[in-house]
């Protein structure tokens, strides 16, 4: 993979995330996975070599809800973020409910560069846990100052710092400051987690 500096930074962020996260390449046929972190391997039971080059649908099985799969496909087609609570399957055949986020990431020219996908296993109380976490996310996001909320909305759309700076007519340094403050205020360790929280809050 020919990675730019921004790509290197993104891959490093994904690698450090405690949340199961992958990056897929929309410039290739069938949007194959090109990056998978250890948390994703641990969650699904697949080794990295068994994941890369495949579409993420390999986690689907007999009980996977087709209407939710279609929602993910629609998000990919329209280049928009989507978050669903769906049934997937681990390598050993074990079914598990998980919150799946898929969001587009754009390069400095506004071209679609990656889709970021992340998964959080929900366990048996999936509905109450999922709703409870979403409510907390909404409360946290609604308490943000207006400028930080604007920055978060653009982060959730997959824009880079310099794109956000152009949109808001502020410096890239100021955007980086707001991003750091958002991560501290919302208690998330990586930009990928920040995007997940923003989508959970409905941005």
C-alpha positions in Angstrom: 0.0 0.0 0.0 1.4 3.4 -1.1 0.6 5.5 2.0 0.9 9.2 2.3 1.9 10.8 5.6 -1.8 11.2 6.5 -2.4 7.5 5.7 0.5 6.5 7.9 -1.0 8.6 10.7 -4.4 7.0 10.2 -3.0 3.5 10.1 -1.1 4.2 13.3 -4.2 5.5 15.0 -6.2 2.4 13.9 -3.4 0.2 15.2 -3.5 1.8 18.7 -7.3 1.9 19.0 -8.7 -0.5 21.7 -11.8 -0.8 19.5 -11.9 -3.4 16.7 -11.2 -1.3 13.6 -10.6 -1.9 9.9 -9.9 0.3 6.9 -11.3 -0.7 3.5 -10.2 0.6 0.1 -13.1 1.9 -2.0 -10.8 2.4 -5.0 -10.6 -1.3 -5.5 -13.3 -3.8 -6.6 -15.5 -5.0 -3.7 -14.0 -2.5 -1.2 -11.5 -4.9 0.3 -10.0 -4.6 3.8 -6.4 -3.3 3.8 -5.9 -2.6 7.5 -7.1 -4.6 10.5 -6.0 -3.9 14.1 -5.3 -6.5 16.8 -8.6 -5.7 18.5 -10.5 -6.7 15.4 -8.5 -10.0 15.2 -9.2 -10.7 18.9 -12.9 -9.9 18.5 -13.5 -12.0 15.4 -11.0 -14.8 15.9 -9.4 -14.3 12.5 -5.7 -13.7 11.9 -4.8 -10.6 10.0 -3.8 -12.7 6.9 -7.3 -14.2 6.8 -8.9 -10.7 6.9 -6.9 -8.5 4.5 -8.1 -8.5 0.9 -11.7 -9.6 1.8 -14.9 -7.6 2.0 -16.2 -7.3 5.6 -19.3 -9.3 4.7 -17.4 -12.5 5.6 -18.6 -11.9 9.2 -22.2 -12.4 8.1 -24.1 -15.6 8.6 -27.5 -17.2 8.6 -28.8 -15.0 11.4 -27.4 -11.7 10.1 -30.2 -9.2 9.4 -30.3 -8.5 5.6 -32.0 -5.1 6.1 -29.1 -4.0 8.3 -26.6 -5.3 5.8 -28.4 -3.2 3.2 -28.2 -0.1 5.4 -24.4 -0.6 5.5 -24.3 -1.0 1.7 -26.4 2.1 1.3 -24.0 4.1 3.5 -21.1 2.9 1.3 -23.0 3.8 -1.9 -23.9 7.2 -0.7 -20.6 7.8 1.1 -22.3 8.6 4.4 -21.7 7.3 8.0 -23.9 4.5 9.2 -24.2 2.8 12.6 -26.1 -0.4 13.1 -26.6 -3.0 15.8 -26.2 -6.3 13.9 -25.6 -10.0 14.4 -22.3 -11.3 13.1 -20.2 -14.4 13.4 -16.7 -15.2 14.7 -14.3 -17.6 13.0 -15.4 -20.5 15.2 -19.1 -19.9 14.3 -20.1 -18.1 17.5 -22.8 -15.5 16.8 -22.4 -12.1 18.5 -24.3 -8.8 18.5 -22.2 -5.8 17.8 -22.5 -2.1 17.0 -20.9 -1.6 13.6 -19.9 1.9 12.4 -18.8 2.5 8.8 -17.8 6.0 7.9 -16.1 7.5 4.8 -12.7 9.3 5.0 -11.6 11.8 2.4 -8.2 12.9 1.2 -7.0 16.5 0.9 -8.6 16.9 -2.5 -12.0 15.7 -1.2 -11.7 12.3 -2.9 -13.0 9.3 -1.1 -9.8 7.6 0.3 -11.0 5.0 2.8 -13.9 3.6 4.7 -13.3 3.2 8.4 -15.2 0.4 10.0 -15.3 -0.4 13.7 -17.1 -2.9 15.9 -18.1 -3.0 19.6 -19.5 -6.3 20.9 -22.7 -5.6 22.8 -23.3 -8.8 24.7 -26.6 -10.1 25.8 -28.1 -6.8 26.9 -27.3 -5.3 23.5 -30.4 -3.1 23.2 -30.2 -1.5 26.6 -26.4 -1.1 26.5 -26.6 0.4 22.9 -29.4 2.8 23.8 -27.7 3.8 27.0 -24.4 4.5 25.3 -26.1 6.5 22.6 -28.0 8.6 25.2 -24.7 9.4 26.9 -23.1 10.3 23.6 -26.0 12.7 22.8 -25.7 14.4 26.2 -21.9 14.7 25.9 -22.1 16.2 22.4 -24.9 18.5 23.2 -22.9 20.0 26.0 -20.1 21.0 23.6 -19.3 24.7 22.8 -20.7 25.6 19.4 -17.2 25.7 17.7 -16.2 22.3 19.0 -19.5 20.8 17.9 -18.9 22.2 14.4 -15.5 20.6 14.3 -16.9 17.3 15.6 -19.6 17.3 12.9 -16.9 17.7 10.2 -14.7 15.1 11.7 -17.7 12.7 11.7 -18.0 13.4 7.9 -14.4 12.1 7.4 -12.8 15.5 6.7 -9.1 16.1 7.3 -7.8 18.9 9.5 -7.0 21.1 6.6 -10.4 20.5 5.0 -12.1 21.4 8.3 -9.9 24.6 8.6 -11.1 25.6 5.1 -14.7 24.9 5.9 -14.7 26.9 9.1 -12.2 29.6 8.0 -9.8 28.9 10.8 -6.2 27.7 11.0 -5.3 24.1 10.8 -3.5 24.6 14.1 -6.8 25.7 15.7 -8.5 22.6 14.3 -5.8 20.3 15.8 -6.3 22.1 19.1 -10.1 21.6 19.0 -9.6 17.9 18.0 -7.4 17.4 21.1 -9.8 19.2 23.3 -12.7 17.1 22.0 -10.9 13.9 22.6 -10.1 15.0 26.2 -13.6 16.3 26.9 -15.4 13.3 25.5 -12.9 10.8 27.0 -11.9 9.0 23.8 -8.3 8.0 23.0 -8.3 8.1 19.2 -9.9 10.0 16.2 -11.6 6.7 15.2 -13.3 6.6 18.6 -14.2 10.3 18.2 -16.0 9.5 14.9 -17.9 6.6 16.5 -19.1 8.8 19.4 -20.2 11.5 17.0 -22.2 9.1 14.9 -23.7 7.5 18.0 -24.9 11.0 18.9 -26.5 11.4 15.6 -24.1 13.9 13.9 
